[in-house]
Amino acid sequence: MRVLLALIGAIAVAGYANAQARVTATHRNGFIESYRAYIGEADLFNSSGERLTQPWQIVRQDRANFHLYGVRDHDDESDTFFADKGNRQALEQMLRNGTMTRDAANMIVRGNVWIDVDIYGGQGTGRWIDVSVSD
């Protein structure tokens, strides 16, 4: 019985240490925030009505629609980072510094897809975003 309790205690301590390590790594890597959004029909066109052809343009338009124009898809999540116009303008470079698979990029350009965006940076400045497509 003592061996079993010791084993359970060791597993609990290891699990807590692992969770703490993930939190510390996240802060060290400069995690700012995450959001989830639906890329709908309105996100595929700029404010002049032109069809957007690059995934970064569409992600940026989604955030402009959300924060600036009040055009929101059902269940779009808010973020504080891209509420700032300058941060939206930096989105293309942030995506170049970040990650997105080719499949995800193609799905975003077609639209009607959910995206998850993780924003990273430091000292008040965004450095990169990771964008993935989800169900």
ABEGO torsion letter per residue (X at the ends): XAAAAAAAAAAAAAAAAAAAAAAAAAAAAGBABBBBBBBBAAAABBAAGBBBABAAAAAAAAAAAAAAAGBBBBGBBBBAAAABAAAAAAAAAAAAABBBBAAAAAAAAAEGBBBBBBBBEBGGBBABBBBBBBX
